[in-house]
Amino acid sequence: MKRYVVAITGASGAVFALRLIESLVVVAEVHLVISSAAIPIIAYETGLDLTGDTHGEGSRVERLGRHFNTERLFYYADDCLHCPLSSGSFITDGMYVVPCSMKTLSGIANGYADNLIIRAADVVIKQGRPLVLSPREMPFSAIHLENMLRLARLGVVIAPPVPAFYSHPRDLNGIVDFVTGKLLDSMSIPHNLFKRWDGQ
Ligand SMILES: Cc1cc2nc3c(=O)[nH]c(=O)nc-3n(C[C@H](O)[C@H](O)[C@H](O)COP(=O)(O)O)c2cc1C
């Protein structure tokens, strides 16, 4: 069974991460880290309230279990620098950061691994494993673009949540499916989230 790390940071667009996790847990183990900045934004944007304690009754882990099939979902707090994802000896097939804030982008680009998300990305880069970032900001500054270029030159996939319209999305859901499908494509993970352009 494949094993992916998924990190959600405090940029807008957690809905893409939730759709990604729903798709991944069907076919793979998902090791999830959510930054502390992301928790209230996820609640505000999606209604998924993960505030409160990490474990125990009514906790973040229990609430994730109401939303996802948690058989293959493993959750870590972003300050857990001794967790398995901090080490290259924990084998994974790659990592997603969706959405990726400009702060986390900068941390990854500069190797400033002061939380589990940035450390896990640092590990994935040093081990030569696939890393897909979905940076969300508008507009991008030269600092943001330079950080992205630096990572792209290392082979990191920079996949911002930009929709296309050739798949004729009917609603927001269609746009979320398209972007999520493109994220899955970045790791060659099969899906049926959108109709592919067939040349017609
Ligand atoms: C409602 C809301 C939306 C935000 N959206 C973005 C965003 O789209 N991109 C971004 O880089 N930062 C955004 N931020 C700021 C980040 O949350 C902030 O920089 C935070 O420190 C990121 O920390 P993290 O990368 O550890 O999650 C947003 C903040 C709030 C409150």
The ligand as an SDF file (V2000), in Angstrom:
LIG
                    3D

 31 33  0  0  0  0  0  0  0  0999 V2000
   -8.7680   33.7690    6.6020 C   0  0  0  0  0  0  0  0  0  0  0  0
   -7.2910   33.7130    6.3050 C   0  0  0  0  0  0  0  0  0  0  0  0
   -6.8710   33.3880    5.0360 C   0  0  0  0  0  0  0  0  0  0  0  0
   -5.5150   33.3360    4.7240 C   0  0  0  0  0  0  0  0  0  0  0  0
   -5.1530   33.0090    3.4570 N   0  0  0  0  0  0  0  0  0  0  0  0
   -3.8550   32.9430    3.1360 C   0  0  0  0  0  0  0  0  0  0  0  0
   -3.4750   32.5520    1.8170 C   0  0  0  0  0  0  0  0  0  0  0  0
   -4.2940   32.2890    0.9440 O   0  0  0  0  0  0  0  0  0  0  0  0
   -2.1410   32.4650    1.5560 N   0  0  0  0  0  0  0  0  0  0  0  0
   -1.1790   32.7280    2.5090 C   0  0  0  0  0  0  0  0  0  0  0  0
    0.0000   32.6210    2.2040 O   0  0  0  0  0  0  0  0  0  0  0  0
   -1.5200   33.1010    3.7790 N   0  0  0  0  0  0  0  0  0  0  0  0
   -2.8250   33.2080    4.1140 C   0  0  0  0  0  0  0  0  0  0  0  0
   -3.1850   33.5490    5.3960 N   0  0  0  0  0  0  0  0  0  0  0  0
   -2.1180   33.8530    6.3810 C   0  0  0  0  0  0  0  0  0  0  0  0
   -1.5410   32.5540    7.0130 C   0  0  0  0  0  0  0  0  0  0  0  0
   -2.5430   31.8690    7.7230 O   0  0  0  0  0  0  0  0  0  0  0  0
   -0.3800   32.9460    7.9520 C   0  0  0  0  0  0  0  0  0  0  0  0
    0.7060   33.4600    7.2080 O   0  0  0  0  0  0  0  0  0  0  0  0
    0.0920   31.7950    8.8060 C   0  0  0  0  0  0  0  0  0  0  0  0
    1.1790   32.2260    9.5990 O   0  0  0  0  0  0  0  0  0  0  0  0
    0.5210   30.5900    7.9960 C   0  0  0  0  0  0  0  0  0  0  0  0
    1.0540   29.6400    8.8680 O   0  0  0  0  0  0  0  0  0  0  0  0
    1.2650   28.1030    8.4290 P   0  0  0  0  0  0  0  0  0  0  0  0
    1.9890   28.1350    7.1330 O   0  0  0  0  0  0  0  0  0  0  0  0
    2.0590   27.5140    9.5150 O   0  0  0  0  0  0  0  0  0  0  0  0
   -0.0880   27.4840    8.3100 O   0  0  0  0  0  0  0  0  0  0  0  0
   -4.5450   33.6220    5.7180 C   0  0  0  0  0  0  0  0  0  0  0  0
   -4.9790   33.9340    7.0150 C   0  0  0  0  0  0  0  0  0  0  0  0
   -6.3160   33.9960    7.2980 C   0  0  0  0  0  0  0  0  0  0  0  0
   -6.7480   34.3360    8.7010 C   0  0  0  0  0  0  0  0  0  0  0  0
  1  2  1  0
  2  3  1  0
  2 30  2  0
  3  4  2  0
  4  5  1  0
  4 28  1  0
  5  6  2  0
  6  7  1  0
  6 13  1  0
  7  8  2  0
  7  9  1  0
  9 10  1  0
 10 11  2  0
 10 12  1  0
 12 13  2  0
 13 14  1  0
 14 15  1  0
 14 28  1  0
 15 16  1  0
 16 17  1  0
 16 18  1  0
 18 19  1  0
 18 20  1  0
 20 21  1  0
 20 22  1  0
 22 23  1  0
 23 24  1  0
 24 25  2  0
 24 26  1  0
 24 27  1  0
 28 29  2  0
 29 30  1  0
 30 31  1  0
M  END
$$$$
